[in-house]
Amino acid sequence: ISASLVLGLMGWIGLPLDLMTITITAITIGIAVDDTIHYIHRFHEELPKDNDYVATMKRCHGSIGKAMYYTSLTIIAGFSILALSSFNPTVYFGLLTGLAMLVALLSNLTLLPALLITVKPKLRAG
């Protein structure tokens, strides 16, 4: 979702795909998938405690959700520093990567839990 949003935004405002801007998708997908795996792993560990999907989501938000939040904010801040560059591709790279990471974080903390609660996947016993 985040990579699609950023690539769509780039097309809408007329930014060409170049080495700096296309790298955004690889970074975003890598970090977003990593966060997703961490969240689902925690969900898998927490669910057997009471088999309540909503309570499990709340426990996951209280543990791995906080870690994802703070690491993503640190990444966003780090990439946003590139906005101070005088080289425009670097500015675009920093701002668009920060935006993509924000969307990835919001997706992992809202859409992913909603999907887990709605679909109620049968997770293997650990």
MOPAC internal coordinates of N, CA, C and O (Angstrom, degrees):
PM7 1SCF
backbone

  N    0.0000 0     0.00 0     0.00 0    0    0    0
  C    1.4590 1     0.00 0     0.00 0    1    0    0
  C    1.5268 1   109.79 1     0.00 0    2    1    0
  O    1.2310 1   120.73 1   133.09 1    3    2    1
  N    1.3222 1   116.21 1   -46.91 1    3    2    1
  C    1.4694 1   118.57 1  -176.68 1    5    3    2
  C    1.5208 1   111.80 1   -67.45 1    6    5    3
  O    1.2310 1   120.03 1   138.49 1    7    6    5
  N    1.3219 1   117.54 1   -41.51 1    7    6    5
  C    1.4690 1   120.09 1   178.62 1    9    7    6
  C    1.5266 1   110.35 1   -65.20 1   10    9    7
  O    1.2310 1   120.24 1   138.84 1   11   10    9
  N    1.3233 1   117.15 1   -41.16 1   11   10    9
  C    1.4676 1   120.75 1   178.33 1   13   11   10
  C    1.5170 1   111.48 1   -63.82 1   14   13   11
  O    1.2310 1   120.73 1   138.66 1   15   14   13
  N    1.3194 1   116.21 1   -41.34 1   15   14   13
  C    1.4562 1   120.11 1   179.43 1   17   15   14
  C    1.5262 1   110.84 1   -62.59 1   18   17   15
  O    1.2310 1   120.25 1   134.21 1   19   18   17
  N    1.3088 1   117.13 1   -45.79 1   19   18   17
  C    1.4641 1   120.31 1  -178.14 1   21   19   18
  C    1.5221 1   111.17 1   -68.57 1   22   21   19
  O    1.2310 1   120.13 1   137.35 1   23   22   21
  N    1.3250 1   117.36 1   -42.65 1   23   22   21
  C    1.4696 1   119.26 1   177.60 1   25   23   22
  C    1.5226 1   111.14 1   -64.15 1   26   25   23
  O    1.2310 1   120.35 1   141.27 1   27   26   25
  N    1.3347 1   116.93 1   -38.73 1   27   26   25
  C    1.4616 1   120.45 1   176.00 1   29   27   26
  C    1.5136 1   112.00 1   -64.18 1   30   29   27
  O    1.2310 1   120.29 1   137.84 1   31   30   29
  N    1.3287 1   117.06 1   -42.16 1   31   30   29
  C    1.4637 1   121.77 1   177.43 1   33   31   30
  C    1.5249 1   110.72 1   -62.47 1   34   33   31
  O    1.2310 1   120.63 1   138.23 1   35   34   33
  N    1.3267 1   116.39 1   -41.77 1   35   34   33
  C    1.4632 1   120.25 1   178.63 1   37   35   34
  C    1.5279 1   110.65 1   -61.87 1   38   37   35
  O    1.2310 1   120.18 1   137.83 1   39   38   37
  N    1.3287 1   117.25 1   -42.17 1   39   38   37
  C    1.4576 1   120.43 1   178.16 1   41   39   38
  C    1.5194 1   111.76 1   -66.54 1   42   41   39
  O    1.2310 1   120.83 1   141.04 1   43   42   41
  N    1.3198 1   116.01 1   -38.96 1   43   42   41
  C    1.4609 1   121.09 1  -178.11 1   45   43   42
  C    1.5252 1   112.13 1   -65.64 1   46   45   43
  O    1.2310 1   120.51 1   140.79 1   47   46   45
  N    1.3552 1   116.62 1   -39.21 1   47   46   45
  C    1.4700 1   119.32 1  -179.39 1   49   47   46
  C    1.5298 1   112.29 1   -92.20 1   50   49   47
  O    1.2310 1   120.44 1   179.94 1   51   50   49
  N    1.3389 1   116.76 1    -0.06 1   51   50   49
  C    1.4571 1   120.28 1   174.07 1   53   51   50
  C    1.5165 1   115.25 1    84.46 1   54   53   51
  O    1.2310 1   119.49 1  -158.57 1   55   54   53
  N    1.3191 1   118.57 1    21.43 1   55   54   53
  C    1.4683 1   120.72 1   176.47 1   57   55   54
  C    1.5250 1   109.26 1   -79.16 1   58   57   55
  O    1.2310 1   120.00 1   -51.57 1   59   58   57
  N    1.3184 1   117.60 1   128.43 1   59   58   57
  C    1.4688 1   119.21 1   179.73 1   61   59   58
  C    1.5315 1   111.04 1   -76.04 1   62   61   59
  O    1.2310 1   121.23 1   -25.20 1   63   62   61
  N    1.3217 1   115.26 1   154.80 1   63   62   61
  C    1.4540 1   120.13 1   173.26 1   65   63   62
  C    1.5248 1   107.66 1   -79.14 1   66   65   63
  O    1.2310 1   120.84 1   -57.59 1   67   66   65
  N    1.2998 1   116.00 1   122.41 1   67   66   65
  C    1.4602 1   120.76 1   174.77 1   69   67   66
  C    1.5215 1   107.86 1  -136.31 1   70   69   67
  O    1.2310 1   120.37 1     5.63 1   71   70   69
  N    1.3050 1   116.90 1  -174.37 1   71   70   69
  C    1.4583 1   121.07 1  -175.74 1   73   71   70
  C    1.5265 1   111.97 1   -58.27 1   74   73   71
  O    1.2310 1   119.94 1   139.50 1   75   74   73
  N    1.3166 1   117.73 1   -40.50 1   75   74   73
  C    1.4635 1   121.11 1  -177.81 1   77   75   74
  C    1.5294 1   111.44 1   -72.22 1   78   77   75
  O    1.2310 1   120.12 1   134.49 1   79   78   77
  N    1.3252 1   117.38 1   -45.51 1   79   78   77
  C    1.4611 1   119.33 1  -174.04 1   81   79   78
  C    1.5252 1   113.40 1   -76.46 1   82   81   79
  O    1.2310 1   119.73 1   146.67 1   83   82   81
  N    1.3205 1   118.12 1   -33.33 1   83   82   81
  C    1.4602 1   119.59 1   179.74 1   85   83   82
  C    1.5232 1   111.05 1   -72.72 1   86   85   83
  O    1.2310 1   120.07 1   155.99 1   87   86   85
  N    1.3252 1   117.47 1   -24.01 1   87   86   85
  C    1.4616 1   121.52 1   177.66 1   89   87   86
  C    1.5268 1   110.80 1   -65.79 1   90   89   87
  O    1.2310 1   120.43 1   156.44 1   91   90   89
  N    1.3229 1   116.79 1   -23.56 1   91   90   89
  C    1.4664 1   121.35 1   179.24 1   93   91   90
  C    1.5293 1   110.55 1   -56.34 1   94   93   91
  O    1.2310 1   120.33 1   136.36 1   95   94   93
  N    1.3176 1   116.98 1   -43.64 1   95   94   93
  C    1.4623 1   119.14 1  -177.29 1   97   95   94
  C    1.5229 1   111.73 1   -64.53 1   98   97   95
  O    1.2310 1   120.21 1   139.22 1   99   98   97
  N    1.3119 1   117.21 1   -40.78 1   99   98   97
  C    1.4649 1   119.81 1   179.76 1  101   99   98
  C    1.5218 1   111.06 1   -64.10 1  102  101   99
  O    1.2310 1   120.27 1   135.60 1  103  102  101
  N    1.3184 1   117.08 1   -44.40 1  103  102  101
  C    1.4659 1   120.82 1   179.38 1  105  103  102
  C    1.5229 1   110.19 1   -64.58 1  106  105  103
  O    1.2310 1   120.68 1   133.23 1  107  106  105
  N    1.3136 1   116.30 1   -46.77 1  107  106  105
  C    1.4634 1   120.88 1  -177.25 1  109  107  106
  C    1.5178 1   111.86 1   -63.21 1  110  109  107
  O    1.2310 1   120.57 1   131.89 1  111  110  109
  N    1.3176 1   116.51 1   -48.11 1  111  110  109
  C    1.4620 1   119.50 1  -179.75 1  113  111  110
  C    1.5181 1   110.28 1   -62.37 1  114  113  111
  O    1.2310 1   120.16 1   138.05 1  115  114  113
  N    1.3213 1   117.29 1   -41.95 1  115  114  113
  C    1.4626 1   120.45 1   179.82 1  117  115  114
  C    1.5176 1   112.78 1   -60.47 1  118  117  115
  O    1.2310 1   120.20 1   130.81 1  119  118  117
  N    1.3114 1   117.22 1   -49.19 1  119  118  117
  C    1.4637 1   120.32 1  -177.99 1  121  119  118
  C    1.5231 1   111.14 1   -71.97 1  122  121  119
  O    1.2310 1   119.97 1   140.25 1  123  122  121
  N    1.3329 1   117.67 1   -39.75 1  123  122  121
  C    1.4691 1   120.40 1  -179.88 1  125  123  122
  C    1.5292 1   111.04 1   -64.65 1  126  125  123
  O    1.2310 1   120.13 1   138.05 1  127  126  125
  N    1.3146 1   117.36 1   -41.95 1  127  126  125
  C    1.4634 1   120.27 1   178.36 1  129  127  126
  C    1.5244 1   110.20 1   -65.80 1  130  129  127
  O    1.2310 1   120.26 1   140.79 1  131  130  129
  N    1.3106 1   117.11 1   -39.21 1  131  130  129
  C    1.4569 1   120.79 1   177.60 1  133  131  130
  C    1.5351 1   110.53 1   -61.00 1  134  133  131
  O    1.2310 1   120.19 1   134.18 1  135  134  133
  N    1.3132 1   117.25 1   -45.82 1  135  134  133
  C    1.4661 1   120.78 1   177.60 1  137  135  134
  C    1.5283 1   111.18 1   -62.66 1  138  137  135
  O    1.2310 1   120.48 1   140.15 1  139  138  137
  N    1.3199 1   116.69 1   -39.85 1  139  138  137
  C    1.4613 1   121.12 1   178.97 1  141  139  138
  C    1.5199 1   111.11 1   -62.78 1  142  141  139
  O    1.2310 1   120.65 1   136.67 1  143  142  141
  N    1.3171 1   116.36 1   -43.33 1  143  142  141
  C    1.4706 1   120.73 1   178.93 1  145  143  142
  C    1.5265 1   109.99 1   -63.20 1  146  145  143
  O    1.2310 1   120.01 1   136.25 1  147  146  145
  N    1.3218 1   117.58 1   -43.75 1  147  146  145
  C    1.4677 1   120.55 1   178.48 1  149  147  146
  C    1.5276 1   111.04 1   -60.21 1  150  149  147
  O    1.2310 1   120.55 1   135.48 1  151  150  149
  N    1.3403 1   116.56 1   -44.52 1  151  150  149
  C    1.4644 1   120.57 1  -178.26 1  153  151  150
  C    1.5274 1   110.74 1   -64.36 1  154  153  151
  O    1.2310 1   120.34 1   133.01 1  155  154  153
  N    1.3318 1   116.95 1   -46.99 1  155  154  153
  C    1.4656 1   120.10 1  -179.03 1  157  155  154
  C    1.5210 1   111.12 1   -65.42 1  158  157  155
  O    1.2310 1   120.14 1   142.92 1  159  158  157
  N    1.3188 1   117.34 1   -37.08 1  159  158  157
  C    1.4710 1   120.22 1   177.17 1  161  159  158
  C    1.5278 1   110.31 1   -62.41 1  162  161  159
  O    1.2310 1   120.42 1   135.38 1  163  162  161
  N    1.3382 1   116.81 1   -44.62 1  163  162  161
  C    1.4673 1   120.16 1   178.09 1  165  163  162
  C    1.5233 1   110.13 1   -63.99 1  166  165  163
  O    1.2310 1   120.48 1   138.54 1  167  166  165
  N    1.3183 1   116.68 1   -41.46 1  167  166  165
  C    1.4668 1   121.58 1   178.50 1  169  167  166
  C    1.5224 1   109.32 1   -59.54 1  170  169  167
  O    1.2310 1   120.31 1   136.60 1  171  170  169
  N    1.3266 1   117.00 1   -43.40 1  171  170  169
  C    1.4667 1   123.02 1   178.67 1  173  171  170
  C    1.5201 1   111.13 1   -60.70 1  174  173  171
  O    1.2310 1   120.24 1   141.77 1  175  174  173
  N    1.3363 1   117.15 1   -38.23 1  175  174  173
  C    1.4663 1   120.64 1   179.40 1  177  175  174
  C    1.5271 1   112.67 1   -74.59 1  178  177  175
  O    1.2310 1   120.22 1   145.82 1  179  178  177
  N    1.3211 1   117.19 1   -34.18 1  179  178  177
  C    1.4607 1   121.69 1  -174.61 1  181  179  178
  C    1.5318 1   113.38 1   -84.22 1  182  181  179
  O    1.2310 1   119.34 1   149.43 1  183  182  181
  N    1.3146 1   118.86 1   -30.57 1  183  182  181
  C    1.4617 1   122.05 1  -173.73 1  185  183  182
  C    1.5297 1   114.02 1   -58.42 1  186  185  183
  O    1.2310 1   118.53 1   138.07 1  187  186  185
  N    1.3295 1   120.41 1   -41.93 1  187  186  185
  C    1.4720 1   119.36 1  -178.12 1  189  187  186
  C    1.5399 1   114.21 1   -63.50 1  190  189  187
  O    1.2310 1   119.13 1   165.18 1  191  190  189
  N    1.3206 1   119.27 1   -14.82 1  191  190  189
  C    1.4651 1   120.82 1  -178.75 1  193  191  190
  C    1.5241 1   111.90 1   -61.75 1  194  193  191
  O    1.2310 1   120.18 1   140.36 1  195  194  193
  N    1.3472 1   117.26 1   -39.64 1  195  194  193
  C    1.4648 1   119.60 1  -179.33 1  197  195  194
  C    1.5289 1   113.58 1  -146.75 1  198  197  195
  O    1.2310 1   119.90 1  -178.53 1  199  198  197
  N    1.3280 1   117.80 1     1.47 1  199  198  197
  C    1.4704 1   123.35 1  -178.02 1  201  199  198
  C    1.5252 1   113.03 1    52.50 1  202  201  199
  O    1.2310 1   120.47 1  -150.20 1  203  202  201
  N    1.3168 1   116.71 1    29.80 1  203  202  201
  C    1.4664 1   122.83 1   176.74 1  205  203  202
  C    1.5276 1   107.14 1  -108.48 1  206  205  203
  O    1.2310 1   120.92 1   -67.56 1  207  206  205
  N    1.3373 1   115.84 1   112.44 1  207  206  205
  C    1.4560 1   120.46 1  -174.54 1  209  207  206
  C    1.5321 1   112.26 1   -65.42 1  210  209  207
  O    1.2310 1   119.77 1   141.07 1  211  210  209
  N    1.3127 1   118.05 1   -38.93 1  211  210  209
  C    1.4624 1   121.12 1  -179.25 1  213  211  210
  C    1.5301 1   110.58 1   -69.14 1  214  213  211
  O    1.2310 1   120.12 1   135.54 1  215  214  213
  N    1.3222 1   117.38 1   -44.46 1  215  214  213
  C    1.4740 1   120.50 1   177.97 1  217  215  214
  C    1.5277 1   110.61 1   -63.72 1  218  217  215
  O    1.2310 1   120.81 1   142.32 1  219  218  217
  N    1.3302 1   116.06 1   -37.68 1  219  218  217
  C    1.4614 1   120.29 1   177.38 1  221  219  218
  C    1.5190 1   110.67 1   -63.62 1  222  221  219
  O    1.2310 1   120.42 1   137.87 1  223  222  221
  N    1.3277 1   116.81 1   -42.13 1  223  222  221
  C    1.4629 1   121.01 1   178.09 1  225  223  222
  C    1.5243 1   110.28 1   -61.15 1  226  225  223
  O    1.2310 1   120.04 1   137.86 1  227  226  225
  N    1.3130 1   117.52 1   -42.14 1  227  226  225
  C    1.4674 1   120.63 1   179.43 1  229  227  226
  C    1.5264 1   111.27 1   -64.32 1  230  229  227
  O    1.2310 1   120.32 1   138.84 1  231  230  229
  N    1.3227 1   117.00 1   -41.16 1  231  230  229
  C    1.4712 1   119.59 1   177.52 1  233  231  230
  C    1.5307 1   110.84 1   -65.62 1  234  233  231
  O    1.2310 1   120.83 1   140.53 1  235  234  233
  N    1.3354 1   116.01 1   -39.47 1  235  234  233
  C    1.4654 1   119.78 1   179.10 1  237  235  234
  C    1.5232 1   110.99 1   -65.32 1  238  237  235
  O    1.2310 1   120.23 1   139.41 1  239  238  237
  N    1.3216 1   117.17 1   -40.59 1  239  238  237
  C    1.4633 1   119.86 1   177.22 1  241  239  238
  C    1.5298 1   111.11 1   -63.61 1  242  241  239
  O    1.2310 1   120.62 1   145.84 1  243  242  241
  N    1.3178 1   116.42 1   -34.16 1  243  242  241
  C    1.4567 1   120.11 1  -179.77 1  245  243  242
  C    1.5198 1   113.73 1   -74.30 1  246  245  243
  O    1.2310 1   120.29 1   160.97 1  247  246  245
  N    1.3057 1   117.05 1   -19.03 1  247  246  245
  C    1.4703 1   119.18 1  -178.85 1  249  247  246
  C    1.5331 1   110.28 1  -112.31 1  250  249  247
  O    1.2310 1   120.45 1    98.69 1  251  250  249
  N    1.3164 1   116.75 1   -81.31 1  251  250  249
  C    1.4661 1   120.07 1  -176.12 1  253  251  250
  C    1.5205 1   111.54 1   -68.48 1  254  253  251
  O    1.2310 1   120.12 1   151.94 1  255  254  253
  N    1.3250 1   117.38 1   -28.06 1  255  254  253
  C    1.4627 1   120.67 1   178.03 1  257  255  254
  C    1.5151 1   111.82 1   -61.73 1  258  257  255
  O    1.2310 1   120.61 1   138.32 1  259  258  257
  N    1.3357 1   116.43 1   -41.68 1  259  258  257
  C    1.4712 1   120.07 1   178.02 1  261  259  258
  C    1.5284 1   110.74 1   -65.06 1  262  261  259
  O    1.2310 1   120.69 1   137.88 1  263  262  261
  N    1.3219 1   116.28 1   -42.12 1  263  262  261
  C    1.4645 1   120.05 1   179.17 1  265  263  262
  C    1.5247 1   110.71 1   -62.86 1  266  265  263
  O    1.2310 1   120.14 1   136.39 1  267  266  265
  N    1.3251 1   117.34 1   -43.61 1  267  266  265
  C    1.4628 1   120.91 1   178.11 1  269  267  266
  C    1.5229 1   110.55 1   -62.50 1  270  269  267
  O    1.2310 1   120.66 1   138.98 1  271  270  269
  N    1.3218 1   116.34 1   -41.02 1  271  270  269
  C    1.4581 1   121.87 1  -179.15 1  273  271  270
  C    1.5280 1   110.99 1   -60.76 1  274  273  271
  O    1.2310 1   120.67 1   127.67 1  275  274  273
  N    1.3280 1   116.33 1   -52.33 1  275  274  273
  C    1.4623 1   119.20 1  -176.67 1  277  275  274
  C    1.5262 1   113.07 1   -69.55 1  278  277  275
  O    1.2310 1   119.84 1   141.37 1  279  278  277
  N    1.3215 1   117.90 1   -38.63 1  279  278  277
  C    1.4678 1   118.31 1   178.10 1  281  279  278
  C    1.5280 1   110.65 1   -67.67 1  282  281  279
  O    1.2310 1   120.23 1   141.45 1  283  282  281
  N    1.3229 1   117.16 1   -38.55 1  283  282  281
  C    1.4660 1   119.42 1   179.00 1  285  283  282
  C    1.5221 1   110.98 1   -66.96 1  286  285  283
  O    1.2310 1   119.73 1   139.57 1  287  286  285
  N    1.3220 1   118.12 1   -40.43 1  287  286  285
  C    1.4688 1   120.08 1   177.05 1  289  287  286
  C    1.5266 1   111.20 1   -62.30 1  290  289  287
  O    1.2310 1   120.59 1   141.95 1  291  290  289
  N    1.3226 1   116.48 1   -38.05 1  291  290  289
  C    1.4645 1   120.13 1   177.28 1  293  291  290
  C    1.5300 1   110.47 1   -64.91 1  294  293  291
  O    1.2310 1   120.20 1   137.23 1  295  294  293
  N    1.3226 1   117.23 1   -42.77 1  295  294  293
  C    1.4591 1   121.34 1   178.42 1  297  295  294
  C    1.5276 1   110.62 1   -64.29 1  298  297  295
  O    1.2310 1   120.56 1   136.12 1  299  298  297
  N    1.3318 1   116.53 1   -43.88 1  299  298  297
  C    1.4650 1   120.69 1   179.03 1  301  299  298
  C    1.5196 1   110.44 1   -60.80 1  302  301  299
  O    1.2310 1   120.29 1   134.46 1  303  302  301
  N    1.3230 1   117.05 1   -45.54 1  303  302  301
  C    1.4650 1   120.64 1   179.15 1  305  303  302
  C    1.5255 1   110.89 1   -62.69 1  306  305  303
  O    1.2310 1   120.60 1   138.55 1  307  306  305
  N    1.3226 1   116.46 1   -41.45 1  307  306  305
  C    1.4630 1   120.28 1   179.79 1  309  307  306
  C    1.5141 1   112.40 1   -62.38 1  310  309  307
  O    1.2310 1   120.20 1   134.10 1  311  310  309
  N    1.3236 1   117.21 1   -45.90 1  311  310  309
  C    1.4622 1   119.62 1   179.58 1  313  311  310
  C    1.5194 1   111.63 1   -71.30 1  314  313  311
  O    1.2310 1   120.07 1   149.35 1  315  314  313
  N    1.3284 1   117.47 1   -30.65 1  315  314  313
  C    1.4638 1   120.45 1  -179.90 1  317  315  314
  C    1.5232 1   112.24 1   -66.57 1  318  317  315
  O    1.2310 1   119.89 1   155.97 1  319  318  317
  N    1.3142 1   117.82 1   -24.03 1  319  318  317
  C    1.4651 1   121.87 1   176.77 1  321  319  318
  C    1.5318 1   110.22 1   -59.70 1  322  321  319
  O    1.2310 1   120.76 1   150.85 1  323  322  321
  N    1.3316 1   116.14 1   -29.15 1  323  322  321
  C    1.4646 1   119.96 1  -179.87 1  325  323  322
  C    1.5305 1   111.96 1   -64.28 1  326  325  323
  O    1.2310 1   119.99 1   165.24 1  327  326  325
  N    1.3281 1   117.63 1   -14.76 1  327  326  325
  C    1.4657 1   120.90 1   177.78 1  329  327  326
  C    1.5324 1   111.26 1   -65.84 1  330  329  327
  O    1.2310 1   119.89 1   162.80 1  331  330  329
  N    1.3094 1   117.82 1   -17.20 1  331  330  329
  C    1.4600 1   121.92 1   179.70 1  333  331  330
  C    1.5254 1   112.67 1   -83.11 1  334  333  331
  O    1.2310 1   120.40 1   177.50 1  335  334  333
  N    1.3279 1   116.83 1    -2.50 1  335  334  333
  C    1.4549 1   121.32 1  -179.37 1  337  335  334
  C    1.5333 1   110.57 1   -70.83 1  338  337  335
  O    1.2310 1   120.90 1   -24.66 1  339  338  337
  N    1.3079 1   115.88 1   155.34 1  339  338  337
  C    1.4571 1   120.24 1   175.71 1  341  339  338
  C    1.5412 1   111.43 1   -94.02 1  342  341  339
  O    1.2310 1   120.38 1   177.90 1  343  342  341
  N    1.3219 1   116.88 1    -2.10 1  343  342  341
  C    1.4599 1   123.03 1  -179.36 1  345  343  342
  C    1.5333 1   108.14 1  -100.09 1  346  345  343
  O    1.2310 1   120.37 1   -69.32 1  347  346  345
  N    1.3235 1   116.89 1   110.68 1  347  346  345
  C    1.4681 1   121.51 1  -172.20 1  349  347  346
  C    1.5272 1   115.32 1   -53.88 1  350  349  347
  O    1.2310 1   118.30 1   136.50 1  351  350  349
  N    1.3321 1   120.84 1   -43.50 1  351  350  349
  C    1.4684 1   118.24 1   177.86 1  353  351  350
  C    1.5312 1   113.03 1   -59.01 1  354  353  351
  O    1.2310 1   120.38 1   146.08 1  355  354  353
  N    1.3123 1   116.89 1   -33.92 1  355  354  353
  C    1.4648 1   120.18 1   177.78 1  357  355  354
  C    1.5261 1   110.45 1   -69.57 1  358  357  355
  O    1.2310 1   120.19 1   141.47 1  359  358  357
  N    1.3269 1   117.24 1   -38.53 1  359  358  357
  C    1.4678 1   121.32 1   177.20 1  361  359  358
  C    1.5199 1   109.82 1   -62.22 1  362  361  359
  O    1.2310 1   120.21 1   131.61 1  363  362  361
  N    1.3373 1   117.21 1   -48.39 1  363  362  361
  C    1.4630 1   121.00 1   178.77 1  365  363  362
  C    1.5203 1   111.04 1   -60.30 1  366  365  363
  O    1.2310 1   121.25 1   136.29 1  367  366  365
  N    1.3229 1   115.22 1   -43.71 1  367  366  365
  C    1.4606 1   120.17 1   179.66 1  369  367  366
  C    1.5250 1   110.79 1   -57.78 1  370  369  367
  O    1.2310 1   120.10 1   131.13 1  371  370  369
  N    1.3128 1   117.42 1   -48.87 1  371  370  369
  C    1.4648 1   121.18 1  -178.47 1  373  371  370
  C    1.5134 1   113.11 1   -64.05 1  374  373  371
  O    1.2310 1   120.41 1   131.88 1  375  374  373
  N    1.3250 1   116.83 1   -48.12 1  375  374  373
  C    1.4624 1   120.27 1  -177.24 1  377  375  374
  C    1.5266 1   112.22 1   -69.19 1  378  377  375
  O    1.2310 1   120.19 1   137.51 1  379  378  377
  N    1.3145 1   117.25 1   -42.49 1  379  378  377
  C    1.4625 1   120.16 1  -179.31 1  381  379  378
  C    1.5280 1   111.79 1   -70.01 1  382  381  379
  O    1.2310 1   120.05 1   143.99 1  383  382  381
  N    1.3289 1   117.51 1   -36.01 1  383  382  381
  C    1.4613 1   119.68 1   176.48 1  385  383  382
  C    1.5222 1   110.04 1   -67.07 1  386  385  383
  O    1.2310 1   120.13 1   139.02 1  387  386  385
  N    1.3334 1   117.35 1   -40.98 1  387  386  385
  C    1.4623 1   120.54 1   176.40 1  389  387  386
  C    1.5189 1   111.27 1   -60.63 1  390  389  387
  O    1.2310 1   120.30 1   136.63 1  391  390  389
  N    1.3338 1   117.04 1   -43.37 1  391  390  389
  C    1.4635 1   120.99 1   177.73 1  393  391  390
  C    1.5232 1   110.84 1   -63.12 1  394  393  391
  O    1.2310 1   120.53 1   135.47 1  395  394  393
  N    1.3075 1   116.60 1   -44.53 1  395  394  393
  C    1.4663 1   120.77 1   180.00 1  397  395  394
  C    1.5236 1   111.15 1   -62.14 1  398  397  395
  O    1.2310 1   120.51 1   140.27 1  399  398  397
  N    1.3209 1   116.62 1   -39.73 1  399  398  397
  C    1.4663 1   119.98 1   178.90 1  401  399  398
  C    1.5221 1   111.12 1   -67.62 1  402  401  399
  O    1.2310 1   120.10 1   144.06 1  403  402  401
  N    1.3226 1   117.42 1   -35.94 1  403  402  401
  C    1.4644 1   120.87 1   176.88 1  405  403  402
  C    1.5249 1   110.35 1   -64.45 1  406  405  403
  O    1.2310 1   120.23 1   135.15 1  407  406  405
  N    1.3139 1   117.16 1   -44.85 1  407  406  405
  C    1.4636 1   120.92 1   178.80 1  409  407  406
  C    1.5274 1   110.28 1   -64.77 1  410  409  407
  O    1.2310 1   120.29 1   140.34 1  411  410  409
  N    1.3272 1   117.05 1   -39.66 1  411  410  409
  C    1.4676 1   120.59 1   178.26 1  413  411  410
  C    1.5268 1   110.47 1   -62.91 1  414  413  411
  O    1.2310 1   120.33 1   137.11 1  415  414  413
  N    1.3241 1   116.97 1   -42.89 1  415  414  413
  C    1.4648 1   120.80 1   178.50 1  417  415  414
  C    1.5233 1   110.69 1   -62.24 1  418  417  415
  O    1.2310 1   120.45 1   131.66 1  419  418  417
  N    1.3186 1   116.74 1   -48.34 1  419  418  417
  C    1.4666 1   120.23 1  -179.83 1  421  419  418
  C    1.5293 1   111.10 1   -61.76 1  422  421  419
  O    1.2310 1   120.32 1   140.99 1  423  422  421
  N    1.3147 1   116.99 1   -39.01 1  423  422  421
  C    1.4650 1   120.67 1   178.12 1  425  423  422
  C    1.5208 1   111.62 1   -64.77 1  426  425  423
  O    1.2310 1   120.81 1   137.46 1  427  426  425
  N    1.3299 1   116.06 1   -42.54 1  427  426  425
  C    1.4682 1   120.21 1  -178.95 1  429  427  426
  C    1.5238 1   112.99 1   -70.98 1  430  429  427
  O    1.2310 1   119.98 1   155.55 1  431  430  429
  N    1.3223 1   117.65 1   -24.45 1  431  430  429
  C    1.4645 1   119.64 1  -179.32 1  433  431  430
  C    1.5262 1   112.88 1   -99.17 1  434  433  431
  O    1.2310 1   119.80 1   173.05 1  435  434  433
  N    1.3286 1   117.99 1    -6.95 1  435  434  433
  C    1.4663 1   120.01 1   178.93 1  437  435  434
  C    1.5288 1   111.52 1  -123.35 1  438  437  435
  O    1.2310 1   120.47 1   121.11 1  439  438  437
  N    1.3177 1   116.70 1   -58.89 1  439  438  437
  C    1.4574 1   120.92 1  -175.29 1  441  439  438
  C    1.5297 1   112.39 1   -68.22 1  442  441  439
  O    1.2310 1   120.10 1   134.80 1  443  442  441
  N    1.3183 1   117.41 1   -45.20 1  443  442  441
  C    1.4634 1   120.86 1  -179.13 1  445  443  442
  C    1.5286 1   112.04 1   -60.02 1  446  445  443
  O    1.2310 1   118.95 1   129.74 1  447  446  445
  N    1.3385 1   119.61 1   -50.26 1  447  446  445
  C    1.4700 1   118.66 1   177.41 1  449  447  446
  C    1.5279 1   112.54 1   -62.60 1  450  449  447
  O    1.2310 1   120.28 1   142.27 1  451  450  449
  N    1.3338 1   117.06 1   -37.73 1  451  450  449
  C    1.4687 1   119.84 1   178.31 1  453  451  450
  C    1.5290 1   110.55 1   -61.92 1  454  453  451
  O    1.2310 1   120.39 1   138.76 1  455  454  453
  N    1.3234 1   116.85 1   -41.24 1  455  454  453
  C    1.4623 1   120.42 1   177.96 1  457  455  454
  C    1.5281 1   111.15 1   -65.87 1  458  457  455
  O    1.2310 1   120.39 1   137.78 1  459  458  457
  N    1.3340 1   116.86 1   -42.22 1  459  458  457
  C    1.4664 1   120.13 1   179.60 1  461  459  458
  C    1.5234 1   111.11 1   -63.46 1  462  461  459
  O    1.2310 1   120.06 1   139.92 1  463  462  461
  N    1.3231 1   117.49 1   -40.08 1  463  462  461
  C    1.4609 1   121.03 1  -179.66 1  465  463  462
  C    1.5280 1   111.02 1   -71.85 1  466  465  463
  O    1.2310 1   120.29 1   141.68 1  467  466  465
  N    1.3197 1   117.05 1   -38.32 1  467  466  465
  C    1.4662 1   121.26 1  -178.01 1  469  467  466
  C    1.5275 1   112.05 1   -73.72 1  470  469  467
  O    1.2310 1   120.54 1   132.87 1  471  470  469
  N    1.3247 1   116.58 1   -47.13 1  471  470  469
  C    1.4674 1   121.22 1  -175.80 1  473  471  470
  C    1.5199 1   110.95 1   -78.64 1  474  473  471
  O    1.2310 1   120.04 1   149.29 1  475  474  473
  N    1.3331 1   117.52 1   -30.71 1  475  474  473
  C    1.4669 1   123.17 1  -177.97 1  477  475  474
  C    1.5385 1   111.63 1    50.86 1  478  477  475
  O    1.2310 1   120.93 1  -115.75 1  479  478  477
  N    1.3348 1   115.84 1    64.25 1  479  478  477
  C    1.4750 1   117.76 1  -178.09 1  481  479  478
  C    1.5216 1   110.81 1   -65.43 1  482  481  479
  O    1.2310 1   121.17 1   -33.13 1  483  482  481
  N    1.3043 1   115.37 1   146.87 1  483  482  481
  C    1.4643 1   120.99 1   174.93 1  485  483  482
  C    1.5157 1   107.21 1   -84.02 1  486  485  483
  O    1.2310 1   120.65 1   -72.78 1  487  486  485
  N    1.3215 1   116.35 1   107.22 1  487  486  485
  C    1.4588 1   121.03 1  -177.39 1  489  487  486
  C    1.5225 1   108.65 1   -91.12 1  490  489  487
  O    1.2310 1   121.11 1   -40.13 1  491  490  489
  N    1.3187 1   115.48 1   139.87 1  491  490  489
  C    1.4608 1   120.68 1   179.70 1  493  491  490
  C    1.5123 1   110.34 1   -62.71 1  494  493  491
  O    1.2310 1   120.52 1   -30.48 1  495  494  493
  N    1.2997 1   116.62 1   149.52 1  495  494  493
  C    1.4677 1   120.75 1   175.86 1  497  495  494
  C    1.5214 1   108.08 1   -69.84 1  498  497  495
  O    1.2310 1   120.86 1   -43.51 1  499  498  497
  N    1.3512 1   115.97 1   136.49 1  499  498  497
  C    1.4626 1   121.31 1  -177.76 1  501  499  498
  C    1.4499 1   110.62 1   -73.48 1  502  501  499
  O    1.2310 1   120.10 1   180.00 1  503  502  501

